[in-house]
Amino acid sequence: MSSGNSFSDIQLEFERIDDVSVLSNFFCGVNVMDEFIHADVNGLQSYIDKYDKTKTYLAKIKEEIVAFFSILESEIILT
C-alpha cells in the first residue's frame, strides 16, 4: 500500500456564511470566478443579498477554506 493521506483521513467541515468577506484570501484560479467572488458590485455578495433564499457554505479542512458553494431555493415544496 502507498503511504500518505487517503480521502477517509480528511476532516471536511462546512460552515454557512452570509458575509463573503471571509473569502478575501480565497482564489479558485479561474479568473472569471475569482472576479465574481471578489466583485464589489454584481458579485457573490450581491447575489447572496438579492436572493434571500440563497444559502452559501464554506468547505474547510483544518480552518483552511478549500471550496465554497451556494444553493438557491434549497427547500422542496410539494404542491
Secondary structure, 3 states (H helix, E strand, C coil): CCCCCCHHHCCEEEEEECCHHHHCCCCCCCHHHHHHHHCCCCCHHHHHHHCCCEEEEEEEECCEEEEEEEEECCCCCCC
